Amino acid sequence: MATRPETAKKILIYWMDGSVVLMAVLLTLPIIALANERKISVPHAVATETCLLVSLAFGLLVMRNAFDDRPRPAVKLAAGGLFAAGALALMPPSTADGSWGMAGIIWLSVLALYLPLRATACVGAVLVSLITVYLSAVTDQPWPVVLITMTLSAVLLPATMKLWRWLWWTIRDAYDGREAKATLAVANERLRFARDLHDLLGHSLSVITLKSELAAKLATLDEGKAAAEMAEVRRLAAESLAEVQVAVDGYRLLDLDAELAGVRVALEAAGAQCVIEARADDLSPAARALLAWAVREGATNVLKHSKATRCAIVIDGGVLEMRNDGVHGPASGAGSGLRGLAERMTTAGGTFTAAPTPAGEFLLRAAVPA
């Protein structure tokens, strides 16, 4: 089942936020413990925690900008970097077990969203070197262990950030491509219909114009020939009208099976599970066409006016029922498409209703003469 872009974006951002919040909690606990043990003063702990939280908050803001393709937020990057540096400088040596160095790695991952790969590698190398030297000086950890740990963190975390953004961009581009494909299909269909009308009417209207001009010239010279020409004009006009009616009827004729298949694809592409049960083999072509129009308009209504996750389409004889779980709050009334469908059904001798149900679903029901 396809995922809607806004849903995918929320999932990725919430996952990213949760990871940063978890890291903030892990970095905060040692500071609180040291303050309770009176190894550092309360103002020192407050200043350290403030710099840490503010730097992480700026990081989250910058990451949201990166997801939305906004210009590089230079001010936020600079401010967050300063607070991150302040947090690193204020961290007491007794907490230098390597975890606090992740504050700098987190900010490196934020920078990686905007810097080229080579620049990110240079900044990361400098940051890892500084952290390794500091930890080796204030703790008894071997510098190779510190170097390997910080290097892996400096590679994996920025790569994860870039992967999250790449996933969002991929989902968004795929959705935009599907929208563009649908728009192109509509444009091609309009072009085909325009071409068919031109082929049908171009010659006939040209002949009608010439014969009308000839009849006007003959009106004062030979009334009999003028009348004959006008009779021919009337005949050509009637034939053209009949051809247009045939073309429009063919254009408007829908195939029920093809429409059900297309609706299934459209709904599942929008993130809604589609279940179809159709028993309509005994219906006349006119009844099947009416049900096809109802299926198309019902699906359009689901896609445009709801956030359904499930849609059930049942056709039993000449009765169609479409149920979806996309009702949120009171119904806003039928749109112009549903009103037009109701008029079409009533004109054909059928019935049509569309309204929420007590069970919290939206039910579209159409019955056509069998």
Secondary structure, DSSP 8 states (H G I E B T S, - for coil): ----HHHHHHHHHHHHHHHHHHHHHHHHHHHHHHHHTTSS-HHHHHHHHHHHHHHHHHHHHHHHHHHTT----HHHHHHHHHHHHHHHHHS-GGG-SSSTTHHHHHHHHHHHTTS-HHHHHHHHHHHHHHHHHHHHHHSS--HHHHHHHHHHHHHHHHHHHHHHHHHHHHHHHHHHHHHHHHHHHHHHHHHHHHHHHHHHHHHHHHHHHHHHHHHHHHTTT-HHHHHHHHHHHHHHHHHHHHHHHHHHHHHH---HHHHHHHHHHHHHHTT-EEEEEEE-TTS-HHHHHHHHHHHHHHHHHHHHH---SEEEEEEETTEEEEEES---SS-----HHHHHHHHHHHHTT-EEEEEE-TTS-EEEEEE---
